[in-house]
Amino acid sequence: MEDTADDLNGFFVIPGESSIPLDILGELQSIMRLHSISAQELFYKWESYCMKMGSEETKLDLRTVRAFKKDVQEILERETRGKAHVRSADKRGIHATPRVSASNGDAYDMLDGLTPNTPRIASTNGASKRKVAFETPAFPKVSKSHPRSSPTDGRAGGAEIKGQSNGAALIPFGDRPNAGQIIETLNGHLDACEPLVAPPAEPRVKLTANTDLKKFFYKPLAMHLSEASEVLDDRIDEFMSFVQIHHNLEDSAFGNPASKSTSEIIAVGRIASDTPESKLNAASLVLETSRRTGAGLRVSLKVEALASQEFFPGQIVALRGINASGEYFSAREVLDVPLLPPAASSPSTLDVVNERVGYADADDARTNSSVLNVIVSSGPYTADDNLDFEPLHTLCEKASETYADAMILIGPLFDIEHPLLATGDFDLPDDPSIEPDKATLTDAFRIMVAGPLRRLAQAVPSITIILVPSVRDAVNKHVSWPQEPFGKKELGLPKQARTVSNPVTISLNEIVIGISAQDILYDLRREEVVVGKPKENNMLARLPRHVIQQRHFFPLFPPVNREHLPKAATEEGLATGMPLDISYLKLGEWLNVRPDVLILPSALTPFAKVVESVLVVNPGTTSKKRAAGTYAQFSLHPRKVTDEEHAAESTMIGHKIFERARVDVVRI
């Protein structure tokens, strides 16, 4: 029982407290006993429940835990009834005479498969012998959104997907509760930025793209298998050289894990599954080699000897072990992959930055006027029932009132999964520049989205607006990831706007920021398999560590199947997913340094954490399916350069953003 309590405290402990209250702990232990599940599986069910109810509104208290317990029980009962229904239907249909359906009048398969929700009848040699093969529905109830729609899909454990309204009424944006409430703060001991008396005469931030944006203007949908395989092989070979240099190993220490040998070797390869159709688990692990080191072969991986390790498909690992039988590689140890060095600058560079922000004298106490104000948000930017973009207008008003130095808008800005945009059934804004008969989505974007940005640029001429596209953006012609920037001219964006690629690494003054619009955290959470006890119990800290260790914005391969992602609000209900162009996968790599700030928007709970000296932030979505969302407010204090650091002018000094940046996750 003590081990169970320790595990639950590791997963569920409330920030700022050392342990879970005893009454809540008892309820959680009761759920584990009733359903025979582990603490980690219970935590995943809790995360799913929070997404369904609204992450920010769901707090870990006794009332909520009891409601969660009831919800888990109801889901189990629904699944049980659904399975019983299907079993009884199969029994009745084994030797049944085909009867005319009341819905379509089809008795002999003439319309079989042509109408939605029609069960397919498996024919035998004789027309009189038929067996109805019903697919098992995820839920026994049928969605009421369409009379012939398929059964509502769900996530593992029966929890409903975040964003599905499930018949609940949408909350009007004007009636949203707790607007402006701070739900999480990192480095709360630092002062938050205060509005300036007047906007600065000159921009206080200098934007530099550390990514070669020209390389992102490639031709999509032209991938060659030979190029893709070479890119995947090169990544394994590069990691082998990293491991060899870091651990000071000889060439003879490495070998082919697929070859039978009595000698212990070090194998570097990519984690994969022997059953691509199912979720990765400890029994289905295989190690994929490159053509140079192992002829591109795959070998089964046994990891029972490892005390603690996390794996996911596409992860590049270095394993010490042996293949004595020739049938599988038994791993004894996982070698650390070296991290990239942290970002650093010279003292003279930091002096120039401090002078730009109004912090010229390093000996003076930090004044609030020298604190940079940066707003970060992620799409969608409007609710599912309208295209008013009220959250975007509110963000622009917030930036205008506080004279923000920069605002980073991460896509989707014009979401292709929005039900109105997907059907085209919406009214165009009243604007003389739009001809209704010739209007395009670009025209609608220019008025609905670019209009508020132009007004913000007029109110605060010194602001820097950064736009990052998403594969879900309807106005970006680049359909694959990595993705080219928005077209600035045709979208009517102001001159203060800067369009960048997805993903991208930029510098705001000296601060290196990495941004990817793709929800890698959700995908990693779904595909990750933990062997033994996890090294990090906090999932929201463990998942970004995978991204940092793999030196890539999207280390998962292959991407999650679209059918397993949260359903879109469109008629088809199929998510856009991750249209990955493998030939250009290298554009998502980190080349030289770890970023100071890593922004990874996700459907998971918004957070701000320090992981491996990197400030990782998930700002959440600005607009949820049913209600308003969240954004992140950065208060970036200047980097004080000491006399000793000035004396060693040739020495590069770290930025230490994780110590001097306050991050507030705020309800919009």
C-alpha positions in Angstrom: 0.0 0.0 0.0 2.9 2.4 0.7 4.3 1.7 -2.8 0.9 2.6 -4.2 0.8 5.8 -2.3 4.3 6.7 -3.4 3.4 6.1 -7.0 0.2 8.1 -6.8 2.1 11.0 -5.1 4.6 10.9 -8.0 1.9 11.3 -10.6 -0.8 13.3 -8.9 0.9 15.6 -6.4 -0.3 19.1 -6.5 2.4 21.7 -7.3 3.5 23.4 -4.1 2.5 20.4 -1.9 4.6 17.4 -0.7 1.8 14.8 -0.9 -1.8 14.2 -1.8 -4.4 14.7 0.9 -5.4 11.4 2.6 -9.0 11.5 1.5 -8.1 12.0 -2.1 -5.4 9.4 -1.9 -8.0 6.9 -0.5 -10.3 7.5 -3.5 -7.5 7.0 -6.0 -6.4 3.8 -4.4 -10.1 2.6 -4.4 -10.2 3.2 -8.2 -7.0 1.2 -8.7 -8.3 -1.7 -6.7 -11.7 -1.8 -8.4 -10.4 -1.8 -11.9 -7.0 -3.5 -11.3 -4.9 -0.7 -12.9 -1.6 0.8 -12.2 -0.9 4.3 -11.0 0.4 5.4 -14.4 -2.7 4.0 -16.2 -4.9 5.8 -13.6 -3.0 9.0 -14.3 -3.6 8.7 -18.1 -7.3 8.2 -17.4 -7.2 11.3 -15.2 -5.6 13.3 -18.0 -8.2 12.1 -20.5 -10.9 13.1 -18.0 -9.4 16.6 -17.6 -9.3 17.1 -21.3 -13.0 16.1 -21.6 -14.0 18.4 -18.7 -11.6 21.2 -19.5 -8.1 21.1 -18.3 -8.0 24.3 -16.4 -11.4 24.0 -14.7 -10.6 20.5 -13.4 -8.8 20.6 -10.0 -7.7 17.6 -7.9 -10.1 17.8 -5.0 -12.4 15.3 -3.3 -15.5 16.3 -5.2 -13.7 16.1 -8.6 -12.0 12.8 -7.8 -15.4 11.2 -6.9 -16.9 12.5 -10.1 -13.8 11.0 -11.9 -14.4 7.7 -10.2 -18.0 7.7 -11.3 -17.0 8.5 -14.9 -14.5 5.6 -15.0 -17.2 3.2 -13.8 -19.8 4.5 -16.4 -17.3 4.1 -19.2 -16.6 0.5 -18.1 -20.3 -0.2 -18.0 -20.9 1.2 -21.5 -18.0 -0.9 -22.9 -19.4 -4.0 -21.3 -22.9 -3.4 -22.6 -21.5 -2.8 -26.1 -19.5 -6.0 -26.1 -22.6 -8.0 -24.8 -24.7 -6.4 -27.6 -22.3 -7.5 -30.3 -21.9 -11.0 -29.0 -25.7 -11.5 -28.9 -26.0 -10.0 -32.4 -23.3 -12.5 -33.7 -25.2 -15.4 -32.2 -28.5 -14.4 -33.8 -26.9 -13.9 -37.2 -25.0 -17.2 -37.6 -27.7 -19.0 -39.5 -30.3 -16.3 -39.9 -32.2 -15.9 -43.2 -31.4 -12.6 -44.8 -34.2 -10.2 -44.2 -35.1 -6.9 -45.9 -33.7 -4.0 -43.9 -36.2 -1.4 -42.9 -33.7 1.4 -43.8 -32.6 0.5 -47.3 -34.7 -2.5 -48.4 -31.6 -4.5 -49.4 -31.9 -8.3 -49.0 -29.1 -9.7 -51.2 -26.2 -7.3 -50.7 -27.1 -5.2 -53.7 -26.5 -2.0 -51.7 -24.0 -3.6 -49.3 -21.3 -1.0 -48.4 -22.9 1.7 -50.5 -24.8 3.4 -47.7 -23.3 4.6 -44.5 -23.5 2.4 -41.4 -24.5 -0.6 -43.4 -23.0 -3.9 -42.0 -21.2 -5.9 -44.6 -22.5 -9.5 -45.0 -19.8 -12.1 -45.6 -21.0 -14.3 -48.4 -20.3 -18.0 -48.6 -20.7 -20.5 -51.5 -24.4 -20.6 -51.1 -26.7 -17.6 -51.0 -28.7 -19.2 -48.1 -25.6 -19.4 -45.8 -24.7 -16.0 -44.6 -23.0 -14.6 -41.5 -23.3 -11.0 -40.4 -20.0 -9.7 -39.2 -20.5 -6.6 -37.2 -17.5 -4.4 -36.2 -17.2 -3.7 -32.5 -18.2 -0.1 -31.9 -16.1 2.0 -29.5 -19.4 3.2 -27.9 -22.8 1.5 -28.2 -24.6 4.8 -28.8 -24.7 6.4 -32.3 -23.8 10.0 -32.8 -26.9 12.2 -33.3 -25.1 14.7 -35.5 -26.0 12.7 -38.6 -28.7 10.1 -39.0 -26.3 7.6 -40.7 -23.1 8.5 -38.9 -20.7 6.0 -37.5 -20.4 5.3 -33.7 -18.7 8.0 -31.8 -15.0 7.3 -31.5 -13.1 7.5 -28.2 -9.7 7.3 -26.6 -8.1 4.4 -24.8 -10.0 3.6 -21.6 -13.3 5.0 -23.1 -12.5 8.6 -22.1 -13.9 11.1 -24.6 -11.5 13.2 -26.7 -10.8 16.8 -25.7 -12.7 19.2 -27.9 -15.7 17.0 -28.6 -18.7 18.9 -27.3 -20.7 15.7 -26.8 -23.9 17.7 -27.2 -23.0 20.3 -24.6 -23.8 24.0 -25.4 -20.9 26.2 -26.5 -20.0 28.9 -24.0 -20.1 32.3 -25.7 -16.8 34.0 -25.6 -18.3 37.1 -23.9 -19.6 34.9 -21.1 -16.4 33.0 -20.4 -15.6 32.6 -16.7 -12.3 33.7 -15.0 -11.0 35.8 -17.9 -7.4 36.9 -17.2 -6.9 34.3 -14.4 -3.3 33.0 -14.1 -3.5 29.2 -13.8 0.3 28.5 -13.6 3.4 30.6 -13.0 7.1 29.7 -13.4 9.6 31.8 -11.5 6.9 33.6 -9.6 9.5 35.4 -7.5 10.4 37.6 -10.5 8.4 40.7 -11.2 5.8 40.5 -14.0 6.2 43.1 -16.8 4.1 46.2 -16.3 2.6 48.3 -19.1 4.9 51.1 -20.3 3.8 54.7 -20.2 4.0 54.9 -24.0 5.2 52.5 -26.7 9.0 52.6 -27.3 10.2 54.8 -30.2 12.2 51.9 -31.6 11.6 48.2 -31.3 13.3 46.7 -28.3 13.7 43.3 -29.8 15.8 42.3 -32.8 14.5 39.2 -34.6 17.0 36.9 -36.3 16.1 33.6 -38.0 18.6 30.9 -37.0 17.0 28.6 -39.6 17.6 28.9 -43.4 14.0 29.7 -44.4 14.8 29.3 -48.1 15.2 25.5 -47.7 11.6 25.2 -46.7 10.3 26.3 -50.1 10.7 22.8 -51.5 8.2 21.0 -53.7 5.9 18.9 -51.6 4.4 15.5 -52.7 7.6 14.7 -54.6 9.2 12.3 -52.1 11.5 9.5 -53.5 11.9 6.3 -51.5 15.6 6.3 -52.0 16.0 9.8 -50.6 13.8 9.0 -47.6 15.8 5.9 -46.7 19.1 7.8 -46.9 17.8 10.5 -44.6 16.7 7.9 -42.0 20.0 6.0 -42.3 22.1 9.2 -42.0 20.3 10.1 -38.7 21.3 6.7 -37.2 24.9 7.1 -38.4 25.1 10.7 -37.0 24.0 9.6 -33.6 26.6 6.8 -33.6 29.3 9.4 -34.1 27.9 11.5 -31.3 27.9 8.5 -28.9 31.4 7.4 -30.0 32.9 10.8 -29.3 31.0 11.4 -26.1 31.9 8.0 -24.5 35.4 7.9 -26.1 34.8 4.5 -27.8 36.7 2.7 -30.5 35.2 1.6 -33.8 35.5 -2.0 -32.7 33.1 -1.4 -29.9 30.2 -1.1 -32.3 28.6 -4.0 -34.1 25.6 -5.4 -36.0 22.9 -6.3 -33.4 21.2 -8.6 -36.0 24.2 -10.9 -36.3 24.8 -13.8 -34.0 27.8 -13.2 -31.7 29.1 -14.2 -28.3 30.7 -10.9 -27.8 29.1 -7.8 -26.2 28.7 -4.9 -28.6 27.2 -1.4 -28.7 24.3 -1.1 -31.2 22.9 2.2 -32.5 19.6 2.1 -34.2 16.0 3.3 -34.4 13.2 1.9 -32.1 10.3 0.4 -34.1 7.5 -2.0 -33.5 7.2 -5.5 -35.0 3.4 -4.9 -35.4 2.9 -1.4 -37.0 -0.9 -1.7 -36.7 -0.8 -1.8 -32.9 0.6 0.4 -30.1 4.3 -0.1 -29.2 4.9 -2.2 -26.0 7.8 -3.9 -24.4 7.2 -7.2 -26.1 7.0 -5.7 -29.7 10.2 -3.7 -29.5 12.6 -4.1 -32.5 15.8 -2.2 -33.3 16.2 -1.0 -36.8 19.8 -0.6 -38.1 21.2 1.6 -40.8 22.5 0.0 -44.1 26.1 0.9 -43.1 26.1 -0.7 -39.7 23.6 -3.5 -40.0 22.4 -3.8 -43.6 19.2 -2.1 -42.6 18.0 -5.2 -40.8 15.6 -5.2 -37.8 16.1 -7.4 -34.8 13.8 -8.2 -31.8 14.8 -6.3 -28.7 14.7 -7.8 -25.2 14.9 -5.1 -22.4 14.1 -7.1 -19.3 17.6 -6.4 -17.9 17.0 -2.6 -18.0 15.8 -1.1 -14.7 14.3 2.0 -16.1 13.9 3.4 -19.7 11.4 5.0 -21.9 11.0 4.1 -25.6 9.0 5.4 -28.5 8.9 4.7 -32.3 11.6 6.6 -34.1 13.8 7.1 -31.1 17.6 6.7 -31.8 19.2 4.7 -29.0 22.7 3.3 -28.2 22.4 -0.1 -26.5 25.1 -2.3 -25.0 24.2 -5.9 -25.2 24.6 -9.3 -26.9 22.8 -11.4 -29.6 23.9 -14.9 -28.6 21.1 -16.8 -30.3 20.8 -14.8 -33.5 17.1 -14.4 -32.8 17.1 -11.3 -30.6 19.3 -8.6 -29.1 19.4 -8.6 -25.3 20.1 -5.0 -24.1 22.0 -4.7 -20.8 22.6 -0.9 -20.8 21.3 2.2 -22.5 24.2 4.7 -23.3 23.4 8.4 -22.9 23.2 10.4 -26.0 25.0 13.7 -25.4 23.0 16.9 -25.3 23.7 19.9 -27.5 25.5 22.7 -25.7 23.4 25.6 -24.3 23.1 28.8 -26.1 25.7 31.5 -25.2 26.8 35.0 -26.2 29.8 37.2 -25.6 29.7 39.9 -22.9 29.8 42.7 -25.5 26.8 41.2 -27.3 24.8 41.2 -24.0 25.8 44.8 -23.3 24.4 45.9 -26.6 21.1 44.0 -25.9 20.9 45.5 -22.4 21.3 49.0 -23.8 18.6 48.3 -26.4 16.1 47.3 -23.6 17.0 50.2 -21.4 19.4 48.4 -19.0 22.7 50.0 -19.8 24.2 50.1 -16.3 24.7 46.5 -15.2 25.4 47.6 -11.6 21.9 49.1 -11.1 19.0 47.1 -9.8 16.8 45.7 -12.5 14.0 48.1 -13.3 10.6 46.9 -14.5 10.9 49.1 -17.6 13.7 46.9 -18.9 11.7 43.7 -18.8 10.6 42.5 -22.2 6.9 41.7 -22.7 6.3 38.7 -25.0 2.9 37.1 -25.7 2.8 33.5 -27.0 -0.4 31.9 -28.3 -1.4 28.9 -30.3 -4.5 28.2 -32.6 -7.3 27.7 -33.2 -8.3 31.4 -32.6 -12.1 31.1 -32.8 -14.8 28.8 -31.5 -16.4 26.1 -33.7 -19.7 27.9 -34.0 -18.5 31.1 -35.5 -15.7 32.9 -37.4 -15.6 36.0 -35.3 -12.1 35.4 -34.0 -13.0 37.0 -30.7 -10.0 35.4 -28.9 -7.6 36.9 -31.5 -9.2 40.3 -31.1 -8.8 40.0 -27.3 -5.1 39.0 -27.7 -4.4 42.0 -29.9 -6.2 44.3 -27.4 -4.1 42.9 -24.6 -0.9 43.4 -26.6 -2.0 47.0 -27.5 -2.8 47.9 -23.9 0.4 46.6 -22.5 2.6 47.8 -25.4 4.0 44.3 -25.9 7.4 44.0 -27.4 6.6 40.8 -29.4 3.7 38.5 -30.0 4.2 35.0 -31.4 1.1 33.6 -33.1 1.4 29.8 -33.8 -1.0 28.2 -36.2 -3.5 27.1 -37.1 -4.7 30.6 -37.7 -7.3 29.7 -40.4 -8.0 26.1 -39.3 -9.0 23.7 -42.1 -10.6 21.5 -39.4 -13.0 24.3 -38.4 -16.5 23.0 -39.4 -17.5 26.3 -41.1 -14.3 26.5 -43.1 -14.4 22.8 -44.0 -17.9 23.1 -45.5 -17.5 26.7 -46.9 -20.9 27.5 -45.3 -20.2 31.0 -43.8 -20.9 34.6 -44.6 -18.1 36.8 -45.9 -17.3 39.9 -44.0 -18.7 43.2 -45.2 -15.7 44.7 -47.0 -15.7 46.6 -50.3 -12.4 44.9 -51.4 -14.1 41.5 -51.5 -16.1 40.4 -54.5 -18.5 37.7 -53.3 -18.4 35.8 -56.6 -14.6 35.7 -56.7 -13.7 35.6 -53.0 -11.2 33.1 -51.8 -10.0 31.9 -48.4 -7.1 34.3 -48.7 -9.6 37.2 -49.0 -11.4 36.0 -45.9 -8.1 35.7 -44.0 -7.0 39.2 -45.0 -10.1 40.6 -43.4 -10.8 38.2 -40.4 -7.2 37.6 -39.2 -4.9 40.1 -40.8 -7.3 43.0 -40.0 -6.8 42.9 -36.2 -3.1 42.5 -36.7 -2.9 45.6 -38.8 -4.8 47.6 -36.2 -2.4 46.3 -33.5 0.6 47.4 -35.6 -0.9 50.9 -36.0 -1.5 51.1 -32.2 2.0 49.8 -31.3 4.4 50.5 -34.2 7.4 49.0 -32.2 5.8 45.5 -31.8 7.2 42.5 -33.6 4.5 40.0 -34.7 5.8 36.5 -35.5 3.5 34.1 -37.4 4.2 30.3 -37.4 2.1 28.2 -39.8 0.5 24.9 -39.1 -0.3 22.0 -41.5 -3.9 22.7 -40.6 -3.8 26.2 -42.0 -6.1 26.5 -45.0 -4.2 29.5 -46.5 -0.8 27.8 -46.6 -0.3 25.9 -49.8 2.5 23.8 -48.3 0.7 20.7 -47.2 3.6 18.8 -45.6 5.9 19.2 -42.6 8.5 20.8 -42.6 6.4 23.7 -43.8 7.2 27.0 -45.6 6.2 30.4 -44.2 2.9 32.2 -44.9 2.8 34.5 -47.9 3.0 37.9 -46.3 1.9 40.1 -49.3 -1.2 38.2 -50.4 -2.5 37.8 -46.8 -2.3 41.6 -46.2 -0.1 41.4 -43.1 1.5 44.6 -41.7 5.2 45.4 -42.0 5.7 44.6 -38.3 4.7 41.0 -39.1 7.4 38.4 -39.7 6.4 35.0 -41.3 8.6 32.1 -40.4 8.7 28.3 -41.2 7.3 25.4 -39.2 9.4 24.4 -37.3 11.8 27.3 -36.8 14.6 28.5 -34.5 14.7 32.2 -34.0 16.5 34.7 -31.8 14.8 37.6 -30.0 17.8 39.7 -29.0 20.1 37.0 -27.5 17.4 34.6 -26.6 17.2 31.5 -28.8 13.7 30.2 -29.2 12.6 26.9 -30.9 9.0 26.6 -32.1 7.0 23.8 -33.7 3.3 24.0 -34.4 2.9 20.2 -34.5 1.6 18.6 -31.4 4.5 16.3 -30.7 3.8 16.0 -27.0 0.4 14.4 -27.5 1.8 12.0 -30.0 4.7 11.0 -27.7 2.3 10.6 -24.8 0.3 8.1 -26.9 3.2 6.1 -28.3 5.6 6.1 -25.4 6.3 2.8 -23.6 7.9 2.8 -20.1 10.1 -0.1 -19.1 10.3 -0.5 -15.3 9.8 2.6 -13.2 10.0 5.9 -15.2 13.0 8.1 -14.5 10.7 11.1 -14.4 7.2 10.6 -12.9 5.9 13.9 -14.2 4.8 13.2 -17.8 4.8 16.8 -18.8 8.5 17.0 -17.9 9.4 13.6 -19.4 7.9 14.1 -22.8 9.8 17.4 -23.7 13.0 15.6 -22.5 12.6 13.2 -25.4 12.5 16.1 -27.8 15.6 17.7 -26.3 17.6 14.4 -26.2 16.8 13.5 -29.8 17.8 17.0 -31.0 14.7 17.2 -33.3 11.3 18.9 -33.3 9.5 15.7 -34.3 11.6 12.6 -33.3 8.6 10.3 -33.6 8.6 7.9 -36.7 6.3 6.9 -38.1 3.7 9.6 -37.1 0.6 8.5 -35.3 -2.2 7.2 -37.6 -4.8 9.9 -38.3 -7.5 7.5 -37.1 -6.0 7.4 -33.7 -5.9 11.2 -33.2 -8.6 13.3 -31.6 -11.5 13.7 -34.1 -11.9 16.9 -36.0 -15.1 18.8 -36.0 -15.6 18.3 -39.7 -18.2 16.0 -41.3 -15.6 13.3 -41.9 -14.2 13.7 -38.4 -10.7 12.6 -39.5 -7.8 14.7 -38.1 -5.2 16.3 -40.4 -2.5 14.4 -38.7 1.2 14.7 -39.5 1.9 14.8 -43.3 5.6 14.2 -42.9 8.0 14.7 -45.8 10.8 12.3 -44.9 13.2 13.6 -47.5 13.3 16.9 -45.7 13.2 15.6 -42.2 16.6 17.1 -41.5 15.0 20.6 -41.6 13.5 19.7 -38.2 16.9 19.0 -36.5 18.6 21.2 -34.0 22.0 21.9 -35.5 24.3 23.8 -33.0 22.8 24.6 -29.6 19.9 23.8 -27.3 17.4 26.6 -27.5 16.9 28.8 -24.4 13.1 28.5 -24.9 11.2 25.6 -26.5 7.6 26.3 -27.4 5.5 23.2 -28.1 1.8 23.8 -28.3 -0.2 20.8 -27.4 -3.7 19.5 -26.5 -2.2 18.4 -23.2 -2.5 20.6 -20.1 -0.8 24.0 -20.5 2.5 24.2 -18.6 5.8 26.0 -18.2 8.7 23.9 -17.0 12.5 23.8 -17.0 13.9 20.6 -18.6 17.6 20.1 -19.2 18.2 23.9 -18.7 15.6 24.6 -21.4 12.4 26.6 -20.6 9.7 24.5 -22.2 6.2 26.1 -22.6 2.9 24.7 -23.8 0.7 27.8 -24.0 -2.4 25.7 -24.7 -4.9 26.6 -27.4 -6.3 30.1 -27.6 -9.8 28.8 -28.3 -11.2 25.4 -27.4 -14.0 23.6 -29.1 -16.5 24.7 -26.5 -14.9 27.6 -24.6 -12.1 30.0 -24.4 -8.5 28.8 -23.9 -5.2 30.1 -22.6 -2.0 31.8 -23.7 1.5 32.4 -22.2 2.8 35.7 -21.0 6.6 36.0 -20.9 8.4 38.6 -18.7 12.0 38.4 -19.8 14.4 40.1 -17.4 17.8 41.3 -18.7 21.0 39.3 -18.3 23.4 41.0 -15.9 27.0 40.7 -16.9 29.4 40.7 -14.0 32.9 42.3 -13.9 34.5 38.9 -14.0 32.6 38.0 -17.2 33.6 41.4 -18.7 37.2 40.7 -17.9 37.1 37.4 -19.8 35.8 39.0 -23.0 36.8 36.0 -25.2 34.6 33.7 -23.1 31.1 32.9 -24.1 28.6 33.1 -21.2 25.3 31.3 -20.9 22.0 33.1 -21.2 20.3 31.3 -18.3 16.8 32.2 -19.5 15.3 29.6 -17.1 16.5 31.8 -14.2 15.4 35.2 -15.4 12.2 34.6 -17.3 8.8 34.7 -15.6 6.1 32.7 -17.5 2.4 33.1 -16.7 -0.2 30.8 -18.3 -3.3 32.9 -18.5 -6.9 32.3 -19.3 -7.8 34.6 -22.3 
